[in-house]
Amino acid sequence: MRPVMTSRELRLDHAVLASLAIAFQPLGYYRVTPLAHQATPLGMGFGRSRFSSPDNGFKVLYLAVDLTTGVAETLIRDRFENRLRRRIGATEIARWGVTRVSASSPMTVVDLRTTGLIRLGVPTDAGRAKAHRYGPRLSGVIHETSDADGILYGSRLTGASCCVVYDRAVPKLTAEPVTELLQHAALTTVLSSLAVEVVMSA
């Protein structure tokens, strides 16, 4: 009988976990980051996010396969639920930057994009819910009991691929200089695809 999650602990079938490990080399993945951190495009801090450490034991950074997903996961999220006027001020966007990140060699990541959560016996909320109740615990167990460099998962907002990278694997990454998101040539198209309008004053 496979171990199951309780409110206090998460036990994984490590044979299943090993079977979900794949070689993955992100090339030109997007990171949307506060422009205040422009000097450290691969910088990290502790916080509460989908796959952050549950006890501040490690740091993570998030990458998205496309700019639309990067913007959706940082600026937009759920702010416009049940709202007909979907506007964001240019002054808010001006506080954000964007960089593209690549790995110098393949990383080992746990692929949760399809049936991984089900096969592990983990609530699918870990990767797909608004609340971050289960994801940090799952990430903590993966970090502690395996040598994985991170987790590959699908954005709950766009369905596109995202990767969370553990701090121990960040030396494998290189980043382009952080530029102003507001000046990015594709920003208008990205926001239009999310049905969001930029206004000059918030």
N, CA and C atoms as a LAMMPS dump frame, in Angstrom:
ITEM: TIMESTEP
0
ITEM: NUMBER OF ATOMS
606
ITEM: BOX BOUNDS ff ff ff
-5.0000000000000000e+02 5.0000000000000000e+02
-5.0000000000000000e+02 5.0000000000000000e+02
-5.0000000000000000e+02 5.0000000000000000e+02
ITEM: ATOMS id mol type element x y z
1 1 1 N 0.85 -1.193 0
2 1 2 C 0 0 0
3 1 3 C 0.884 1.24 0
4 2 1 N 0.623 2.161 -0.906
5 2 2 C 1.475 3.335 -1.051
6 2 3 C 1.244 4.319 0.099
7 3 1 N 2.311 4.885 0.671
8 3 2 C 2.145 5.887 1.728
9 3 3 C 1.351 7.081 1.212
10 4 1 N 0.598 7.717 2.096
11 4 2 C -0.204 8.864 1.707
12 4 3 C 0.175 10.067 2.554
13 5 1 N -0.205 11.248 2.089
14 5 2 C 0.082 12.478 2.811
15 5 3 C -0.868 12.647 3.984
16 6 1 N -0.36 13.084 5.087
17 6 2 C -1.174 13.527 6.209
18 6 3 C -0.972 15.016 6.36
19 7 1 N -1.623 15.61 7.34
20 7 2 C -1.462 17.046 7.545
21 7 3 C -0.072 17.39 8.045
22 8 1 N 0.662 16.415 8.58
23 8 2 C 1.973 16.69 9.17
24 8 3 C 3.15 16.218 8.328
25 9 1 N 2.912 15.27 7.457
26 9 2 C 4.057 14.724 6.734
27 9 3 C 3.659 14.336 5.33
28 10 1 N 4.673 14.165 4.511
29 10 2 C 4.489 13.739 3.13
30 10 3 C 5.523 12.675 2.839
31 11 1 N 5.067 11.486 2.523
32 11 2 C 5.97 10.388 2.202
33 11 3 C 5.75 10.001 0.757
34 12 1 N 6.845 9.833 0.024
35 12 2 C 6.772 9.544 -1.397
36 12 3 C 7.302 8.163 -1.706
37 13 1 N 6.758 7.566 -2.724
38 13 2 C 7.298 6.332 -3.278
39 13 3 C 8.517 6.734 -4.106
40 14 1 N 9.696 6.405 -3.635
41 14 2 C 10.912 6.918 -4.279
42 14 3 C 11.213 6.238 -5.611
43 15 1 N 10.658 5.063 -5.827
44 15 2 C 10.793 4.444 -7.146
45 15 3 C 10.008 5.255 -8.179
46 16 1 N 8.825 5.701 -7.785
47 16 2 C 8.026 6.538 -8.672
48 16 3 C 8.717 7.882 -8.879
49 17 1 N 9.236 8.454 -7.787
50 17 2 C 9.93 9.734 -7.893
51 17 3 C 11.108 9.64 -8.858
52 18 1 N 11.873 8.55 -8.752
53 18 2 C 13.021 8.364 -9.641
54 18 3 C 12.575 8.242 -11.099
55 19 1 N 11.418 7.616 -11.303
56 19 2 C 10.931 7.433 -12.674
57 19 3 C 10.475 8.74 -13.306
58 20 1 N 10.206 9.742 -12.478
59 20 2 C 9.76 11.038 -12.987
60 20 3 C 10.925 11.991 -13.25
61 21 1 N 12.13 11.592 -12.892
62 21 2 C 13.304 12.435 -13.105
63 21 3 C 13.723 12.394 -14.573
64 22 1 N 13.879 13.553 -15.172
65 22 2 C 14.293 13.642 -16.569
66 22 3 C 15.434 14.645 -16.705
67 23 1 N 16.164 14.541 -17.8
68 23 2 C 17.184 15.535 -18.132
69 23 3 C 16.501 16.695 -18.837
70 24 1 N 16.774 17.901 -18.357
71 24 2 C 16.092 19.079 -18.891
72 24 3 C 17.076 20.243 -18.932
73 25 1 N 17.172 20.864 -20.095
74 25 2 C 18.1 21.985 -20.257
75 25 3 C 17.339 23.204 -20.766
76 26 1 N 16.914 24.083 -19.865
77 26 2 C 16.212 25.286 -20.323
78 26 3 C 17.136 26.183 -21.131
79 27 1 N 16.63 26.668 -22.238
80 27 2 C 17.376 27.583 -23.097
81 27 3 C 16.486 28.787 -23.387
82 28 1 N 16.892 29.934 -22.911
83 28 2 C 16.119 31.136 -23.159
84 28 3 C 14.798 31.191 -22.429
85 29 1 N 14.703 30.551 -21.277
86 29 2 C 13.484 30.646 -20.468
87 29 3 C 13.414 32.032 -19.82
88 30 1 N 12.213 32.468 -19.563
89 30 2 C 11.997 33.819 -19.06
90 30 3 C 11.899 33.857 -17.535
91 31 1 N 12.491 34.902 -16.982
92 31 2 C 12.313 35.205 -15.575
93 31 3 C 11.876 36.659 -15.459
94 32 1 N 10.69 36.877 -14.915
95 32 2 C 10.194 38.224 -14.648
96 32 3 C 10.491 38.515 -13.185
97 33 1 N 11.208 39.589 -12.937
98 33 2 C 11.734 39.867 -11.607
99 33 3 C 11.623 41.352 -11.303
100 34 1 N 11.479 41.74 -10.052
101 34 2 C 11.457 43.168 -9.736
102 34 3 C 12.701 43.877 -10.273
103 35 1 N 12.501 45.021 -10.878
104 35 2 C 13.611 45.751 -11.475
105 35 3 C 14.613 46.204 -10.416
106 36 1 N 14.169 46.264 -9.18
107 36 2 C 15.079 46.629 -8.093
108 36 3 C 16.219 45.626 -7.948
109 37 1 N 16.02 44.408 -8.448
110 37 2 C 17.048 43.371 -8.381
111 37 3 C 17.779 43.208 -9.711
112 38 1 N 17.796 44.256 -10.493
113 38 2 C 18.386 44.213 -11.83
114 38 3 C 19.83 43.73 -11.82
115 39 1 N 20.573 44.051 -10.78
116 39 2 C 21.992 43.701 -10.722
117 39 3 C 22.219 42.227 -10.435
118 40 1 N 21.189 41.518 -9.976
119 40 2 C 21.333 40.101 -9.619
120 40 3 C 20.242 39.292 -10.303
121 41 1 N 20.369 39.049 -11.61
122 41 2 C 19.301 38.374 -12.358
123 41 3 C 19.005 36.958 -11.887
124 42 1 N 19.952 36.329 -11.183
125 42 2 C 19.716 34.99 -10.641
126 42 3 C 19.606 35.021 -9.117
127 43 1 N 19.356 36.189 -8.587
128 43 2 C 19.231 36.321 -7.139
129 43 3 C 17.983 35.627 -6.608
130 44 1 N 18.046 35.213 -5.348
131 44 2 C 16.931 34.51 -4.71
132 44 3 C 16.797 34.982 -3.277
133 45 1 N 15.621 34.746 -2.737
134 45 2 C 15.384 35.039 -1.337
135 45 3 C 14.375 34.052 -0.79
136 46 1 N 14.171 34.089 0.513
137 46 2 C 13.162 33.219 1.107
138 46 3 C 11.799 33.877 0.956
139 47 1 N 10.785 33.046 0.839
140 47 2 C 9.427 33.55 0.693
141 47 3 C 8.461 32.399 0.617
142 48 1 N 7.219 32.713 0.369
143 48 2 C 6.186 31.689 0.25
144 48 3 C 5.688 31.662 -1.178
145 49 1 N 5.941 30.564 -1.85
146 49 2 C 5.511 30.398 -3.228
147 49 3 C 5.178 28.925 -3.453
148 50 1 N 4.839 28.587 -4.682
149 50 2 C 4.314 27.24 -4.937
150 50 3 C 5.253 26.129 -4.489
151 51 1 N 6.543 26.245 -4.781
152 51 2 C 7.484 25.183 -4.433
153 51 3 C 8.639 25.705 -3.576
154 52 1 N 8.383 26.728 -2.791
155 52 2 C 9.414 27.235 -1.898
156 52 3 C 9.651 26.268 -0.746
157 53 1 N 10.754 26.464 -0.053
158 53 2 C 11.058 25.621 1.102
159 53 3 C 10.028 25.862 2.204
160 54 1 N 9.518 24.789 2.812
161 54 2 C 8.541 24.977 3.897
162 54 3 C 9.167 25.505 5.183
163 55 1 N 10.491 25.44 5.279
164 55 2 C 11.155 25.855 6.519
165 55 3 C 12.378 26.733 6.264
166 56 1 N 12.407 27.401 5.107
167 56 2 C 13.537 28.267 4.734
168 56 3 C 14.856 27.5 4.697
169 57 1 N 14.784 26.232 4.298
170 57 2 C 15.989 25.426 4.206
171 57 3 C 16.726 25.577 2.889
172 58 1 N 16.063 26.101 1.881
173 58 2 C 16.689 26.32 0.576
174 58 3 C 15.922 27.427 -0.14
175 59 1 N 16.538 27.964 -1.193
176 59 2 C 15.918 29.007 -2
177 59 3 C 15.61 28.452 -3.388
178 60 1 N 14.697 29.102 -4.08
179 60 2 C 14.315 28.662 -5.418
180 60 3 C 14.18 29.877 -6.327
181 61 1 N 14.274 29.62 -7.629
182 61 2 C 13.898 30.628 -8.608
183 61 3 C 13.017 29.973 -9.659
184 62 1 N 12.158 30.778 -10.259
185 62 2 C 11.166 30.274 -11.202
186 62 3 C 11.462 30.763 -12.614
187 63 1 N 11.292 29.873 -13.574
188 63 2 C 11.484 30.186 -14.978
189 63 3 C 10.244 29.766 -15.755
190 64 1 N 9.94 30.49 -16.824
191 64 2 C 8.781 30.17 -17.663
192 64 3 C 9.219 30.042 -19.112
193 65 1 N 8.568 29.158 -19.833
194 65 2 C 8.97 28.888 -21.211
195 65 3 C 8.705 30.086 -22.122
196 66 1 N 7.731 30.932 -21.773
197 66 2 C 7.435 32.09 -22.611
198 66 3 C 7.133 33.301 -21.737
199 67 1 N 7.169 34.466 -22.337
200 67 2 C 6.969 35.705 -21.59
201 67 3 C 5.535 35.818 -21.087
202 68 1 N 4.581 35.329 -21.857
203 68 2 C 3.187 35.379 -21.423
204 68 3 C 3.01 34.686 -20.084
205 69 1 N 3.602 33.52 -19.952
206 69 2 C 3.489 32.779 -18.701
207 69 3 C 4.232 33.49 -17.579
208 70 1 N 5.407 34.03 -17.887
209 70 2 C 6.165 34.757 -16.873
210 70 3 C 5.394 35.951 -16.327
211 71 1 N 4.729 36.686 -17.203
212 71 2 C 3.933 37.839 -16.788
213 71 3 C 2.691 37.387 -16.027
214 72 1 N 2.038 36.35 -16.522
215 72 2 C 0.828 35.85 -15.855
216 72 3 C 1.13 35.388 -14.434
217 73 1 N 2.276 34.754 -14.255
218 73 2 C 2.616 34.185 -12.951
219 73 3 C 3.114 35.233 -11.948
220 74 1 N 3.472 36.405 -12.428
221 74 2 C 4.017 37.424 -11.512
222 74 3 C 3.085 38.628 -11.384
223 75 1 N 2.785 39.288 -12.486
224 75 2 C 1.989 40.508 -12.424
225 75 3 C 0.483 40.256 -12.374
226 76 1 N 0 39.271 -13.107
227 76 2 C -1.437 39.142 -13.303
228 76 3 C -2.082 38.221 -12.278
229 77 1 N -1.668 36.999 -12.249
230 77 2 C -2.211 35.994 -11.337
231 77 3 C -3.745 36.037 -11.318
232 78 1 N -4.363 36.242 -10.158
233 78 2 C -5.829 36.183 -10.06
234 78 3 C -6.462 37.555 -9.824
235 79 1 N -5.731 38.599 -10.09
236 79 2 C -6.185 39.938 -9.722
237 79 3 C -7.429 40.388 -10.48
238 80 1 N -7.691 39.805 -11.64
239 80 2 C -8.812 40.268 -12.448
240 80 3 C -9.995 39.309 -12.451
241 81 1 N -10.044 38.405 -11.506
242 81 2 C -11.18 37.491 -11.459
243 81 3 C -12.483 38.269 -11.27
244 82 1 N -13.48 37.921 -12.098
245 82 2 C -14.817 38.532 -12.022
246 82 3 C -14.787 40.047 -12.218
247 83 1 N -13.834 40.505 -13.003
248 83 2 C -13.741 41.931 -13.299
249 83 3 C -13.786 42.154 -14.801
250 84 1 N -14.658 43.061 -15.224
251 84 2 C -14.765 43.367 -16.64
252 84 3 C -13.667 44.337 -17.083
253 85 1 N -13.316 45.273 -16.217
254 85 2 C -12.24 46.214 -16.538
255 85 3 C -10.921 45.592 -16.105
256 86 1 N -10.13 45.22 -17.083
257 86 2 C -8.87 44.528 -16.809
258 86 3 C -7.726 45.452 -17.221
259 87 1 N -7.341 46.311 -16.301
260 87 2 C -6.332 47.315 -16.599
261 87 3 C -5.204 47.241 -15.581
262 88 1 N -4.01 47.531 -16.062
263 88 2 C -2.846 47.589 -15.188
264 88 3 C -2.068 48.849 -15.518
265 89 1 N -1.627 49.539 -14.483
266 89 2 C -0.949 50.8 -14.7
267 89 3 C 0.486 50.635 -15.191
268 90 1 N 0.878 51.511 -16.077
269 90 2 C 2.25 51.471 -16.583
270 90 3 C 3.257 51.685 -15.46
271 91 1 N 2.876 52.455 -14.451
272 91 2 C 3.797 52.691 -13.335
273 91 3 C 4.082 51.404 -12.566
274 92 1 N 3.104 50.515 -12.505
275 92 2 C 3.338 49.232 -11.843
276 92 3 C 4.252 48.346 -12.677
277 93 1 N 3.989 48.283 -13.963
278 93 2 C 4.826 47.47 -14.856
279 93 3 C 6.261 47.971 -14.836
280 94 1 N 6.416 49.286 -14.692
281 94 2 C 7.759 49.883 -14.705
282 94 3 C 8.622 49.404 -13.549
283 95 1 N 8.022 48.789 -12.562
284 95 2 C 8.793 48.274 -11.427
285 95 3 C 9.34 46.876 -11.691
286 96 1 N 9.053 46.342 -12.872
287 96 2 C 9.449 44.964 -13.172
288 96 3 C 10.437 44.899 -14.329
289 97 1 N 11.28 43.886 -14.287
290 97 2 C 12.233 43.63 -15.354
291 97 3 C 12.086 42.209 -15.855
292 98 1 N 12.814 41.892 -16.908
293 98 2 C 12.759 40.553 -17.477
294 98 3 C 14.147 40.153 -17.958
295 99 1 N 14.46 38.896 -17.804
296 99 2 C 15.702 38.336 -18.311
297 99 3 C 15.417 36.973 -18.914
298 100 1 N 16.341 36.493 -19.714
299 100 2 C 16.232 35.137 -20.255
300 100 3 C 17.373 34.313 -19.674
301 101 1 N 17.021 33.104 -19.267
302 101 2 C 17.946 32.246 -18.522
303 101 3 C 18.14 30.928 -19.27
304 102 1 N 19.37 30.457 -19.289
305 102 2 C 19.693 29.183 -19.931
306 102 3 C 20.591 28.363 -19.014
307 103 1 N 20.555 27.067 -19.185
308 103 2 C 21.432 26.163 -18.437
309 103 3 C 22.597 25.754 -19.324
310 104 1 N 23.772 25.682 -18.737
311 104 2 C 24.968 25.321 -19.489
312 104 3 C 25.02 23.836 -19.808
313 105 1 N 24.268 23.042 -19.076
314 105 2 C 24.204 21.599 -19.29
315 105 3 C 22.853 21.11 -18.779
316 106 1 N 22.447 19.9 -19.168
317 106 2 C 21.144 19.41 -18.699
318 106 3 C 21.094 19.294 -17.176
319 107 1 N 19.951 19.658 -16.633
320 107 2 C 19.695 19.485 -15.221
321 107 3 C 18.803 18.258 -15.031
322 108 1 N 18.764 17.75 -13.815
323 108 2 C 17.844 16.668 -13.484
324 108 3 C 16.656 17.275 -12.752
325 109 1 N 15.483 17.151 -13.348
326 109 2 C 14.284 17.731 -12.74
327 109 3 C 13.199 16.66 -12.631
328 110 1 N 12.321 16.848 -11.675
329 110 2 C 11.173 15.963 -11.506
330 110 3 C 10.029 16.535 -12.336
331 111 1 N 9.55 15.754 -13.282
332 111 2 C 8.55 16.228 -14.234
333 111 3 C 7.144 15.972 -13.694
334 112 1 N 6.459 17.041 -13.313
335 112 2 C 5.097 16.944 -12.769
336 112 3 C 4.063 17.525 -13.736
337 113 1 N 4.406 17.636 -15
338 113 2 C 3.502 18.305 -15.935
339 113 3 C 2.284 17.473 -16.291
340 114 1 N 2.372 16.171 -16.212
341 114 2 C 1.237 15.348 -16.652
342 114 3 C 0.699 14.509 -15.495
343 115 1 N 1.144 13.258 -15.386
344 115 2 C 0.568 12.354 -14.376
345 115 3 C 1.42 12.222 -13.124
346 116 1 N 2.462 13.035 -13.014
347 116 2 C 3.402 12.863 -11.913
348 116 3 C 2.769 12.955 -10.539
349 117 1 N 1.927 13.945 -10.328
350 117 2 C 1.31 14.116 -9.017
351 117 3 C 0.407 12.932 -8.671
352 118 1 N -0.321 12.461 -9.652
353 118 2 C -1.202 11.308 -9.423
354 118 3 C -0.376 10.071 -9.107
355 119 1 N 0.69 9.864 -9.847
356 119 2 C 1.518 8.679 -9.63
357 119 3 C 2.202 8.7 -8.267
358 120 1 N 2.503 9.897 -7.778
359 120 2 C 3.123 10.022 -6.46
360 120 3 C 2.106 9.92 -5.325
361 121 1 N 0.821 9.969 -5.657
362 121 2 C -0.199 9.95 -4.628
363 121 3 C -0.295 11.257 -3.868
364 122 1 N 0.075 12.341 -4.535
365 122 2 C 0.076 13.671 -3.925
366 122 3 C -1.146 14.437 -4.426
367 123 1 N -1.819 15.202 -3.57
368 123 2 C -2.932 16.016 -4.055
369 123 3 C -2.509 16.893 -5.222
370 124 1 N -3.323 16.935 -6.254
371 124 2 C -2.971 17.747 -7.418
372 124 3 C -2.933 19.228 -7.078
373 125 1 N -3.491 19.612 -5.93
374 125 2 C -3.37 20.997 -5.48
375 125 3 C -1.912 21.435 -5.344
376 126 1 N -1.024 20.489 -5.136
377 126 2 C 0.392 20.823 -4.963
378 126 3 C 0.928 21.597 -6.16
379 127 1 N 0.439 21.282 -7.345
380 127 2 C 0.936 21.956 -8.536
381 127 3 C -0.061 22.85 -9.218
382 128 1 N -1.343 22.767 -8.802
383 128 2 C -2.37 23.415 -9.62
384 128 3 C -3.348 24.3 -8.867
385 129 1 N -3.252 24.367 -7.566
386 129 2 C -4.201 25.178 -6.805
387 129 3 C -3.673 26.58 -6.575
388 130 1 N -4.584 27.507 -6.268
389 130 2 C -4.169 28.865 -5.911
390 130 3 C -3.353 28.849 -4.625
391 131 1 N -3.882 28.16 -3.632
392 131 2 C -3.212 28.112 -2.335
393 131 3 C -1.976 27.228 -2.41
394 132 1 N -0.959 27.584 -1.654
395 132 2 C 0.301 26.849 -1.656
396 132 3 C 0.409 25.98 -0.41
397 133 1 N -0.594 25.152 -0.188
398 133 2 C -0.625 24.328 1.005
399 133 3 C 0.285 23.107 0.886
400 134 1 N 0.243 22.445 -0.257
401 134 2 C 0.963 21.187 -0.405
402 134 3 C 2.28 21.312 -1.162
403 135 1 N 2.366 22.262 -2.087
404 135 2 C 3.555 22.369 -2.922
405 135 3 C 4.856 22.516 -2.17
406 136 1 N 4.941 23.399 -1.172
407 136 2 C 6.194 23.515 -0.432
408 136 3 C 6.606 22.23 0.268
409 137 1 N 5.635 21.494 0.82
410 137 2 C 5.994 20.235 1.47
411 137 3 C 6.51 19.216 0.466
412 138 1 N 5.86 19.16 -0.697
413 138 2 C 6.336 18.258 -1.744
414 138 3 C 7.74 18.659 -2.183
415 139 1 N 7.961 19.936 -2.41
416 139 2 C 9.273 20.409 -2.836
417 139 3 C 10.323 20.115 -1.777
418 140 1 N 9.957 20.296 -0.502
419 140 2 C 10.897 20.025 0.578
420 140 3 C 11.346 18.579 0.613
421 141 1 N 10.411 17.648 0.401
422 141 2 C 10.763 16.228 0.397
423 141 3 C 11.639 15.899 -0.808
424 142 1 N 11.291 16.438 -1.975
425 142 2 C 12.1 16.193 -3.172
426 142 3 C 13.517 16.722 -2.961
427 143 1 N 13.639 17.913 -2.423
428 143 2 C 14.957 18.503 -2.197
429 143 3 C 15.763 17.69 -1.194
430 144 1 N 15.109 17.204 -0.155
431 144 2 C 15.815 16.508 0.917
432 144 3 C 16.19 15.078 0.57
433 145 1 N 15.346 14.406 -0.198
434 145 2 C 15.534 12.965 -0.403
435 145 3 C 16.044 12.598 -1.793
436 146 1 N 16.323 13.584 -2.627
437 146 2 C 16.846 13.297 -3.961
438 146 3 C 17.918 14.318 -4.308
439 147 1 N 18.571 14.101 -5.436
440 147 2 C 19.566 15.066 -5.902
441 147 3 C 19.016 15.919 -7.047
442 148 1 N 17.694 16.001 -7.145
443 148 2 C 17.07 16.762 -8.224
444 148 3 C 17.494 18.222 -8.17
445 149 1 N 17.63 18.802 -9.359
446 149 2 C 17.959 20.216 -9.469
447 149 3 C 16.724 21.106 -9.384
448 150 1 N 15.545 20.512 -9.556
449 150 2 C 14.329 21.305 -9.524
450 150 3 C 13.129 20.5 -9.963
451 151 1 N 12.067 21.222 -10.284
452 151 2 C 10.79 20.613 -10.652
453 151 3 C 10.285 21.283 -11.921
454 152 1 N 9.807 20.47 -12.85
455 152 2 C 9.179 20.954 -14.071
456 152 3 C 7.671 20.762 -13.912
457 153 1 N 6.913 21.816 -14.161
458 153 2 C 5.476 21.727 -13.934
459 153 3 C 4.741 22.646 -14.913
460 154 1 N 3.444 22.48 -14.989
461 154 2 C 2.628 23.307 -15.859
462 154 3 C 2.027 24.467 -15.099
463 155 1 N 2.102 25.653 -15.665
464 155 2 C 1.485 26.82 -15.044
465 155 3 C -0.019 26.599 -14.923
466 156 1 N -0.575 26.852 -13.754
467 156 2 C -2.02 26.726 -13.603
468 156 3 C -2.748 27.844 -14.335
469 157 1 N -2.017 28.906 -14.712
470 157 2 C -2.631 30.055 -15.357
471 157 3 C -2.643 29.949 -16.873
472 158 1 N -1.585 29.404 -17.453
473 158 2 C -1.509 29.318 -18.922
474 158 3 C -1.368 27.889 -19.436
475 159 1 N -1.004 26.971 -18.565
476 159 2 C -0.776 25.594 -18.992
477 159 3 C 0.606 25.351 -19.566
478 160 1 N 1.383 26.403 -19.767
479 160 2 C 2.72 26.262 -20.351
480 160 3 C 3.716 25.784 -19.301
481 161 1 N 4.867 25.335 -19.78
482 161 2 C 5.868 24.762 -18.893
483 161 3 C 6.576 25.831 -18.064
484 162 1 N 6.759 25.511 -16.782
485 162 2 C 7.545 26.324 -15.867
486 162 3 C 8.543 25.413 -15.163
487 163 1 N 9.616 26 -14.693
488 163 2 C 10.621 25.223 -13.974
489 163 3 C 11.016 25.982 -12.72
490 164 1 N 10.98 25.299 -11.592
491 164 2 C 11.527 25.864 -10.366
492 164 3 C 12.898 25.226 -10.161
493 165 1 N 13.908 26.046 -9.931
494 165 2 C 15.288 25.57 -9.814
495 165 3 C 15.754 25.784 -8.375
496 166 1 N 16.278 24.718 -7.773
497 166 2 C 16.811 24.828 -6.412
498 166 3 C 18.13 25.594 -6.417
499 167 1 N 18.418 26.241 -5.307
500 167 2 C 19.63 27.054 -5.242
501 167 3 C 20.899 26.246 -5.507
502 168 1 N 20.889 24.94 -5.179
503 168 2 C 22.087 24.132 -5.408
504 168 3 C 22.396 23.961 -6.893
505 169 1 N 21.426 24.234 -7.765
506 169 2 C 21.633 24.058 -9.199
507 169 3 C 21.836 25.37 -9.933
508 170 1 N 21.706 26.491 -9.256
509 170 2 C 21.813 27.793 -9.899
510 170 3 C 23.17 28.017 -10.569
511 171 1 N 24.291 27.451 -10.052
512 171 2 C 25.553 27.616 -10.781
513 171 3 C 25.529 27.076 -12.215
514 172 1 N 24.559 26.249 -12.545
515 172 2 C 24.44 25.742 -13.917
516 172 3 C 23.771 26.748 -14.843
517 173 1 N 23.246 27.836 -14.284
518 173 2 C 22.468 28.786 -15.067
519 173 3 C 23.271 30.031 -15.411
520 174 1 N 22.942 30.613 -16.549
521 174 2 C 23.449 31.935 -16.921
522 174 3 C 22.253 32.777 -17.331
523 175 1 N 22.337 34.069 -17.059
524 175 2 C 21.22 34.958 -17.358
525 175 3 C 21.675 36.14 -18.193
526 176 1 N 20.82 36.581 -19.086
527 176 2 C 21.066 37.805 -19.818
528 176 3 C 20.815 38.994 -18.886
529 177 1 N 21.301 40.157 -19.23
530 177 2 C 21.013 41.331 -18.392
531 177 3 C 19.512 41.567 -18.254
532 178 1 N 19.109 42.005 -17.081
533 178 2 C 17.706 42.331 -16.842
534 178 3 C 17.378 43.647 -17.541
535 179 1 N 16.311 43.635 -18.336
536 179 2 C 15.863 44.847 -19.02
537 179 3 C 14.477 45.228 -18.514
538 180 1 N 14.057 46.431 -18.816
539 180 2 C 12.759 46.912 -18.342
540 180 3 C 11.628 46.183 -19.056
541 181 1 N 10.747 45.587 -18.287
542 181 2 C 9.61 44.882 -18.874
543 181 3 C 8.726 45.827 -19.677
544 182 1 N 8.558 47.039 -19.184
545 182 2 C 7.697 48.005 -19.863
546 182 3 C 8.182 48.313 -21.273
547 183 1 N 9.485 48.171 -21.505
548 183 2 C 10.062 48.471 -22.818
549 183 3 C 10.183 47.244 -23.715
550 184 1 N 9.763 46.083 -23.232
551 184 2 C 9.909 44.859 -24.024
552 184 3 C 9 44.92 -25.249
553 185 1 N 9.55 44.56 -26.393
554 185 2 C 8.815 44.676 -27.651
555 185 3 C 7.545 43.827 -27.685
556 186 1 N 7.536 42.732 -26.934
557 186 2 C 6.392 41.826 -26.99
558 186 3 C 5.35 42.083 -25.914
559 187 1 N 5.578 43.091 -25.067
560 187 2 C 4.693 43.276 -23.911
561 187 3 C 3.244 43.535 -24.33
562 188 1 N 3.028 44.382 -25.314
563 188 2 C 1.659 44.689 -25.74
564 188 3 C 0.951 43.435 -26.214
565 189 1 N 1.639 42.623 -26.993
566 189 2 C 1.051 41.371 -27.478
567 189 3 C 0.764 40.424 -26.329
568 190 1 N 1.691 40.346 -25.383
569 190 2 C 1.517 39.469 -24.225
570 190 3 C 0.287 39.87 -23.422
571 191 1 N 0.173 41.151 -23.103
572 191 2 C -0.968 41.609 -22.3
573 191 3 C -2.275 41.462 -23.066
574 192 1 N -2.232 41.688 -24.366
575 192 2 C -3.434 41.503 -25.178
576 192 3 C -3.9 40.05 -25.136
577 193 1 N -2.948 39.112 -25.148
578 193 2 C -3.318 37.695 -25.102
579 193 3 C -3.933 37.312 -23.764
580 194 1 N -3.657 38.129 -22.736
581 194 2 C -4.237 37.913 -21.411
582 194 3 C -5.436 38.818 -21.162
583 195 1 N -5.849 39.535 -22.195
584 195 2 C -6.996 40.443 -22.139
585 195 3 C -6.802 41.523 -21.085
586 196 1 N -5.597 42.081 -21.048
587 196 2 C -5.266 43.127 -20.096
588 196 3 C -4.814 44.372 -20.858
589 197 1 N -5.263 45.521 -20.412
590 197 2 C -4.935 46.796 -21.043
591 197 3 C -4 47.597 -20.145
592 198 1 N -3.007 48.225 -20.751
593 198 2 C -2.09 49.103 -20.006
594 198 3 C -2.662 50.518 -20.019
595 199 1 N -2.66 51.121 -18.846
596 199 2 C -3.067 52.533 -18.755
597 199 3 C -1.878 53.318 -18.22
598 200 1 N -1.784 54.564 -18.624
599 200 2 C -0.617 55.351 -18.279
600 200 3 C -0.591 55.754 -16.814
601 201 1 N -1.727 55.772 -16.152
602 201 2 C -1.764 56.05 -14.714
603 201 3 C -2.619 54.996 -14.056
604 202 1 N -2.123 54.46 -12.894
605 202 2 C -2.826 53.373 -12.22
606 202 3 C -4.103 53.896 -11.584
